[in-house]
Amino acid sequence: MPALTDAQRNVVRELLRVSPVAVELGERFARAGRELHLVGGWVRDALLDRLGEDVDLDFATDARPAEVLELVSGWAEATWETGVAFGTVGLMRRGYRLEVTTYRAEAYDRASRKPEVTYGDSLSDDLARRDFTVNAMAIALPDWTAPDAFVDPYGGLDDLAARVLRTPGTPQSSFGDDPLRMLRAARFAAQLAFTVDPAVVAAMTQMAERIEIVSVERVSDELSRLLCAEHPRAGLELLVDTGLASVVLPELPALRLEIDEHHQHKDVYDHTLQVLERAIALEDDGPDLVLRLAALLHDIGKPRTRRKEPGGGVSFHHHEVVGAAMARRRLSALRFPKDVVAAVSLLTELHLRFHGYQSAVPAGAAARKGTGASAWTDSAVRRYVADAGDQLCRLHKLVRSDCTTRNRRRAAALAAAYDDLEARIATLSQQEELGRIRPDLDGTEIMQILGVPPGPLVGRAYRHLLALRMEKGPLPREEAVAALREWSQQQDPTA
């Protein structure tokens, strides 16, 4: 069994120094004649020196959950038993969240989504059921400096050094026990920049349809983690290449069949991954799941709208509208939160609107300061802002990311045109508070002026004034009142 290097031991020593609760907990278990080991991702990330500020600690023990609760009574500041059915006791101590799990083995019934849990007495057997060797290492507590304290029966340390993902046993057995591990392989490829062992890739390809028995919530959670990883492209490509994406996100591999209308990309699939990477580069404060989902799904309507044009060209008319509906259905089926579904669908629908602005800019006009070139009316700019709503910042990033052309002149023209549009939005925002566009008269004023009670007429009047506000900008009150009265005189009183 390989020994820890001095550097690795220093990392673990420092982390245990700032997390004395781990040693304290180990001492309580040792006094009771029980084993306690620090396990899983904490050990892996500690050895990689990539732990963040928020450290959750995972432990494995031969004590059963009821005994664990007795051992931490009076020491833990809080406990929770939501995971006891799966052998896990949660607790809080000095701001650290700890989870203590009894040695176990779990497997899925072929027709079930829920694991069957049985307890064991062997750490080695417990580690054997872990997903990957790099997650199957453990550190004995409390005396973690003892010669045999570092436990690595399946070569995780060597795989960590080689940055490769392997399973402790056969991948077929591992994925048969828990098919979600196939998605985890893709997530770790994206998160840790590890290579996936060819045998693991082969098993993922062979068993891809097995993922169907896993609950939708677990699948969507794993997809979210993958997308929010540092290099999601690697994980997404693995999902597509193994056929897993065809089961959990079939719209993605479908893009490989479609040629981009500009004929400047290998295919829409490759273009989509480029857009995702460009969007990530524009993020302001950490991973933005909504932006990344929108980048990934913005062109999924193209396969359904693909048309061959005279002369050999290809068009995808209205693919943004079709794609928005498809994104809504897929994300809803994956049970993403409603606000995420709505935001991604909206961004997908709006991502092409800017091209109507860009195509109207006179050649070079937007790039020349002081020309006053106007591709859209102020009304159109207001509608762009109003339709985007609170997704405007993300829309800016998505639209800019969608320009992946290698033609430098065209890329410069697109960037300049969007610079011009953003500048106009900023100017109008200062003048008119575009982010909070409302009619010049509210519902109460409408009822008072027209002398009508609440009802459909008030709603129609409100929408008319909102459209007028979009078209002409803010109006003096007397003009707004006159416009309302004029509109009212034209209405059918029986409507």
C-alpha positions in Angstrom: 0.0 0.0 0.0 1.6 3.4 -1.0 2.5 5.8 1.7 1.5 9.4 1.8 4.2 11.8 0.6 5.4 14.5 3.0 3.4 17.1 1.1 0.2 15.0 1.3 0.7 14.4 5.0 1.2 18.2 5.6 -2.1 18.9 3.8 -4.0 16.4 6.0 -2.2 17.6 9.1 -3.1 21.2 8.5 -6.7 20.3 7.7 -7.1 18.2 10.8 -5.5 20.9 12.9 -8.3 23.3 11.8 -10.9 20.6 12.1 -10.2 19.2 15.6 -13.7 17.9 15.8 -12.7 15.0 13.6 -10.0 13.9 16.2 -12.4 14.5 19.1 -15.1 12.4 17.5 -12.5 9.6 16.8 -11.5 9.7 20.5 -15.2 9.2 21.6 -15.6 6.2 19.3 -12.2 4.7 20.4 -13.2 4.8 24.0 -16.3 2.8 23.1 -14.2 0.3 21.3 -15.6 1.4 17.9 -13.8 2.2 14.6 -14.1 5.6 13.0 -12.5 6.6 9.7 -12.6 9.8 7.7 -13.6 8.8 4.2 -14.7 9.7 0.7 -14.4 13.0 -1.1 -12.9 14.8 1.9 -9.8 12.5 1.8 -9.6 12.8 -2.0 -9.9 16.6 -2.0 -7.5 17.0 0.9 -4.8 15.0 -0.9 -5.5 17.1 -4.0 -5.3 20.3 -1.8 -8.6 21.5 -3.3 -10.8 21.8 -0.3 -12.9 25.0 -0.1 -13.7 27.0 3.0 -16.9 25.0 3.7 -15.7 21.6 4.8 -18.3 18.8 5.4 -16.7 15.7 6.9 -17.8 12.2 6.1 -17.0 9.3 8.4 -17.5 5.5 8.3 -17.9 3.3 11.4 -18.7 -0.2 12.5 -21.2 1.2 15.0 -24.9 1.0 14.1 -26.9 4.3 13.9 -28.5 3.9 17.3 -25.1 3.6 18.9 -23.7 6.5 17.0 -26.5 8.7 18.3 -25.6 7.6 21.9 -21.9 8.3 21.3 -22.5 11.8 20.1 -25.2 12.7 22.7 -24.0 15.7 24.7 -21.2 16.3 22.3 -23.0 17.2 19.1 -24.7 20.6 19.1 -27.4 19.2 16.9 -28.3 15.9 15.2 -30.7 14.8 12.5 -31.9 11.4 11.6 -33.2 11.9 8.1 -30.6 9.5 6.7 -30.8 6.8 9.4 -32.7 4.5 7.1 -29.6 4.4 5.0 -27.3 4.1 8.0 -26.3 7.8 8.2 -26.5 10.0 11.3 -26.0 13.8 10.7 -24.7 16.1 13.3 -23.3 19.6 13.9 -20.3 20.6 16.0 -18.5 24.0 16.0 -20.1 25.0 12.7 -18.9 21.8 11.0 -21.5 19.5 9.4 -20.6 15.8 10.0 -22.1 12.7 8.7 -21.3 9.3 10.2 -22.4 6.2 8.2 -22.3 2.6 9.3 -20.3 0.3 7.2 -22.7 -0.9 4.5 -23.4 -2.5 1.2 -26.2 -1.3 -1.1 -27.6 -2.5 -4.4 -30.5 -1.6 -6.7 -33.2 -4.1 -7.5 -33.5 -4.3 -11.3 -37.0 -2.8 -11.1 -36.4 -0.4 -8.2 -35.1 3.1 -7.8 -34.3 2.7 -4.1 -31.3 1.0 -2.7 -31.5 -1.9 -0.3 -29.2 -1.3 2.6 -27.4 -3.9 4.7 -24.8 -3.2 7.4 -21.3 -4.7 7.5 -18.4 -4.9 9.9 -15.5 -4.4 7.5 -14.1 -1.1 6.3 -12.5 -2.8 3.3 -15.9 -4.2 2.2 -17.4 -0.8 2.8 -14.8 0.9 0.6 -15.3 -1.8 -2.0 -18.9 -0.5 -2.6 -17.7 3.1 -3.2 -18.0 4.5 -6.7 -14.4 5.1 -7.6 -11.0 4.2 -6.1 -10.1 7.8 -5.5 -13.2 7.9 -3.2 -12.3 4.6 -1.6 -9.5 5.8 0.7 -9.8 6.4 4.4 -7.9 7.8 7.4 -8.3 6.1 10.8 -9.1 8.3 13.8 -8.1 9.5 16.3 -4.4 8.6 15.7 -4.3 9.5 12.1 -0.4 9.6 12.2 -0.1 5.8 12.9 1.7 3.8 10.2 -1.5 1.9 9.3 -3.9 4.9 9.6 -4.1 5.5 5.9 -6.3 2.8 4.3 -6.2 2.4 0.6 -7.1 -1.2 -0.4 -8.0 -0.4 -4.1 -5.1 1.8 -5.3 -6.9 5.1 -5.0 -3.7 7.0 -4.2 -2.0 5.7 -7.4 -5.1 6.6 -9.4 -5.1 10.1 -7.8 -1.6 10.6 -8.9 -2.4 9.4 -12.4 -5.6 11.4 -12.4 -7.7 8.5 -13.6 -11.1 7.2 -12.6 -11.4 3.5 -11.9 -13.9 1.5 -9.9 -12.8 -0.6 -6.9 -14.3 -3.7 -8.4 -15.6 -4.3 -12.0 -17.4 -1.3 -13.4 -20.3 -3.5 -14.4 -20.8 -4.6 -10.8 -20.4 -1.0 -9.5 -22.9 0.5 -12.0 -25.2 -2.4 -11.5 -25.3 -1.5 -7.8 -25.9 2.2 -8.5 -26.4 3.3 -12.1 -26.1 7.0 -11.0 -22.3 6.3 -10.7 -22.2 6.5 -14.5 -23.2 10.1 -14.3 -20.8 10.7 -11.5 -18.0 9.5 -13.7 -18.9 12.2 -16.2 -19.2 14.8 -13.4 -15.8 13.9 -11.9 -14.3 14.1 -15.4 -15.6 17.7 -15.5 -14.9 18.6 -11.9 -11.5 17.1 -11.4 -10.2 17.0 -15.0 -9.6 13.2 -14.6 -9.4 10.7 -17.4 -12.0 7.9 -17.2 -10.5 4.4 -17.5 -11.4 2.7 -20.8 -13.0 -0.2 -19.0 -15.3 2.3 -17.2 -16.2 4.0 -20.4 -17.0 0.6 -22.0 -19.3 -0.3 -19.1 -21.0 3.1 -19.3 -21.7 2.5 -23.0 -22.9 -1.0 -22.4 -25.2 -0.1 -19.4 -26.3 3.4 -20.4 -30.0 2.5 -20.4 -29.7 1.3 -16.8 -29.8 4.9 -15.8 -33.5 4.9 -16.4 -34.2 3.2 -13.0 -32.6 6.1 -11.1 -35.0 8.8 -9.8 -35.3 11.9 -11.9 -34.3 14.1 -8.9 -31.0 12.3 -8.5 -30.3 12.5 -12.2 -31.0 16.3 -12.4 -28.9 16.9 -9.3 -26.0 15.1 -10.9 -26.4 17.0 -14.2 -26.5 20.3 -12.3 -23.2 19.4 -10.6 -21.7 18.4 -13.8 -22.7 21.6 -15.5 -21.4 23.8 -12.7 -18.1 22.0 -12.7 -14.9 23.8 -13.9 -14.8 22.0 -17.2 -18.3 20.7 -18.0 -17.5 20.1 -21.7 -15.4 17.0 -20.8 -18.3 15.5 -18.9 -20.9 16.3 -21.5 -18.8 14.8 -24.2 -18.5 11.6 -22.2 -22.2 11.5 -21.7 -22.8 11.8 -25.4 -20.1 9.4 -26.5 -21.3 6.7 -24.1 -25.0 7.1 -25.0 -26.0 8.3 -21.5 -27.0 11.7 -22.9 -29.4 9.9 -25.3 -31.3 8.7 -22.2 -31.1 11.7 -19.8 -30.8 14.6 -22.3 -31.4 13.4 -25.8 -31.6 16.9 -27.3 -27.9 17.2 -26.9 -26.6 14.3 -29.0 -29.3 15.2 -31.6 -27.4 18.3 -32.4 -24.5 16.3 -33.9 -26.7 15.7 -36.9 -27.3 19.3 -37.9 -25.0 21.6 -39.8 -24.9 25.2 -38.6 -26.5 27.6 -41.1 -23.3 29.7 -41.2 -21.3 26.6 -42.3 -18.5 27.8 -40.0 -18.7 25.0 -37.4 -18.3 21.3 -37.6 -21.9 20.9 -36.4 -24.4 22.5 -34.0 -23.2 20.2 -31.3 -19.7 21.5 -31.4 -21.0 25.0 -31.7 -23.1 24.5 -28.6 -20.1 23.3 -26.5 -18.2 26.4 -27.7 -21.1 28.7 -26.6 -21.1 27.0 -23.2 -17.4 27.6 -22.7 -17.7 31.2 -23.9 -20.6 31.8 -21.5 -18.6 30.3 -18.6 -15.8 32.8 -19.4 -18.3 35.7 -19.0 -19.6 34.6 -15.6 -19.2 37.2 -12.9 -19.3 35.3 -9.6 -19.0 31.6 -9.8 -21.0 29.0 -11.8 -24.4 30.3 -13.1 -26.6 27.2 -13.7 -29.3 29.1 -15.6 -26.7 30.7 -18.0 -25.0 27.3 -18.5 -28.3 25.5 -19.2 -29.3 28.2 -21.6 -26.0 28.0 -23.5 -26.4 24.2 -23.6 -30.0 24.3 -24.8 -30.3 27.4 -26.9 -30.1 25.6 -30.3 -32.0 22.4 -29.5 -34.8 23.5 -31.8 -32.6 23.2 -34.8 -33.1 19.5 -35.6 -36.9 20.0 -35.7 -36.8 23.1 -37.9 -34.0 22.1 -40.3 -34.9 22.8 -43.9 -32.8 22.5 -47.1 -32.8 25.6 -49.2 -32.3 26.1 -52.9 -28.6 26.1 -53.7 -27.7 23.7 -51.0 -28.1 25.9 -48.0 -29.8 25.0 -44.7 -32.1 27.0 -42.6 -33.6 26.7 -39.1 -36.4 29.2 -39.1 -38.0 29.8 -35.8 -35.8 27.3 -34.0 -35.6 29.7 -31.0 -39.3 29.4 -30.5 -39.4 25.7 -30.9 -36.3 25.3 -28.8 -37.8 27.3 -26.0 -40.7 25.0 -25.8 -38.4 22.0 -25.9 -36.2 23.4 -23.2 -39.3 23.9 -21.0 -40.5 20.4 -21.5 -37.1 18.8 -20.9 -36.2 20.8 -17.8 -39.7 20.3 -16.4 -39.4 16.5 -17.0 -36.1 16.6 -15.1 -37.9 18.5 -12.3 -35.7 21.6 -12.3 -37.2 24.4 -10.2 -39.9 26.4 -12.0 -37.9 29.6 -12.0 -34.9 27.9 -13.6 -37.2 26.4 -16.3 -38.8 29.7 -17.0 -35.5 31.6 -17.2 -33.8 29.1 -19.5 -36.9 28.9 -21.8 -37.0 32.7 -22.0 -33.3 33.0 -22.8 -33.6 30.4 -25.5 -36.5 32.2 -27.1 -34.8 35.6 -27.1 -31.3 34.6 -28.0 -31.7 35.3 -31.7 -33.6 38.6 -31.5 -30.4 40.6 -31.5 -29.6 39.5 -35.0 -32.4 41.6 -36.3 -30.6 44.6 -34.7 -27.2 43.6 -36.0 -28.5 43.1 -39.6 -30.0 46.6 -39.6 -26.8 48.3 -38.6 -25.1 50.1 -41.6 -21.8 48.6 -42.4 -19.3 49.9 -39.9 -21.7 52.3 -38.4 -21.9 50.7 -35.0 -18.2 50.7 -34.7 -17.8 54.4 -35.3 -18.3 56.6 -32.3 -20.5 59.5 -32.7 -22.3 58.3 -35.8 -25.7 58.0 -34.1 -26.5 54.8 -36.0 -29.8 53.4 -35.0 -30.6 49.8 -36.0 -33.8 49.6 -33.9 -36.2 52.2 -32.8 -36.2 53.2 -29.1 -39.5 51.2 -28.9 -37.8 48.1 -30.1 -35.0 48.5 -27.6 -37.6 49.0 -24.8 -39.3 45.8 -25.8 -36.0 43.9 -25.8 -35.4 45.0 -22.2 -39.0 44.5 -21.1 -39.2 41.0 -22.6 -35.9 40.0 -21.1 -36.9 41.3 -17.7 -34.6 40.1 -14.9 -32.8 37.9 -17.4 -31.3 40.8 -19.3 -27.7 40.4 -18.0 -27.8 36.7 -18.8 -29.2 37.5 -22.2 -26.3 39.8 -22.9 -23.8 37.0 -22.0 -25.7 34.4 -24.0 -25.9 36.5 -27.2 -22.2 37.4 -27.0 -21.3 33.8 -26.4 -23.3 32.7 -29.4 -20.9 34.4 -31.7 -18.4 31.7 -32.4 -17.5 32.6 -35.9 -13.8 32.4 -36.9 -14.3 35.2 -39.4 -12.6 38.1 -37.5 -14.3 40.8 -39.5 -17.8 39.3 -38.8 -16.9 38.7 -35.2 -15.8 42.3 -34.7 -19.0 43.6 -36.4 -21.2 41.4 -34.2 -19.4 42.6 -31.0 -19.6 46.2 -32.1 -23.3 46.0 -32.9 -24.0 44.5 -29.5 -21.8 47.1 -27.8 -24.0 49.7 -29.6 -27.2 48.0 -28.4 -25.9 47.8 -24.8 -24.9 51.5 -24.9 -28.4 52.4 -26.1 -30.0 50.3 -23.4 -27.8 52.1 -20.8 -28.7 55.5 -22.1 -32.5 54.8 -22.2 -32.3 53.2 -18.8 -30.8 56.4 -17.3 -33.6 58.4 -19.0 -36.6 56.1 -18.4 -35.8 53.4 -15.8 -36.2 50.7 -18.4 -35.9 47.9 -15.9 -39.2 49.0 -14.3 -41.3 49.9 -17.4 -44.9 50.5 -16.4 -47.8 52.4 -18.1 -48.0 56.1 -17.3 -51.3 55.4 -15.5 -51.9 52.6 -13.1 -55.0 50.5 -12.7 -56.5 52.7 -10.0 -56.1 55.8 -12.1 -57.6 54.1 -15.2 -60.7 53.2 -13.2 -61.0 56.8 -11.8 -60.5 58.4 -15.2 -62.9 56.1 -17.1 -65.4 55.8 -14.2 -65.4 52.0 -14.4 -65.2 49.2 -11.8 -62.5 46.5 -11.8 -62.9 44.2 -14.8 -61.6 43.1 -18.2 -61.8 46.7 -19.6 -59.3 47.9 -17.1 -56.8 45.1 -18.1 -57.2 46.0 -21.8 -56.7 49.6 -21.0 -53.6 48.9 -19.0 -52.1 46.8 -21.8 -52.9 49.5 -24.3 -51.1 52.1 -22.2 -48.1 49.8 -21.7 -47.8 49.3 -25.5 -48.0 53.1 -25.9 -45.3 53.5 -23.2 -43.1 51.1 -25.2 -43.7 52.9 -28.4 -43.3 56.5 -27.3 -41.5 56.4 -24.0 -42.7 58.3 -20.9 -45.7 60.6 -21.6 -46.8 63.7 -19.6 -49.8 62.9 -17.5 -52.2 65.0 -19.6 -51.1 63.2 -22.8 -51.5 59.8 -21.1 -55.0 60.7 -19.9 -56.0 62.0 -23.4 -54.6 58.8 -25.0 -56.6 56.7 -22.5 -59.9 58.6 -23.2 -59.3 58.3 -27.0 -58.8 54.6 -26.7 -61.8 54.2 -24.5 -64.1 55.9 -27.1 -63.0 53.3 -29.7 -64.0 50.3 -27.5 -67.1 48.3 -28.0 -69.1 48.8 -24.8 -70.5 45.2 -25.1 -67.0 43.6 -25.3 
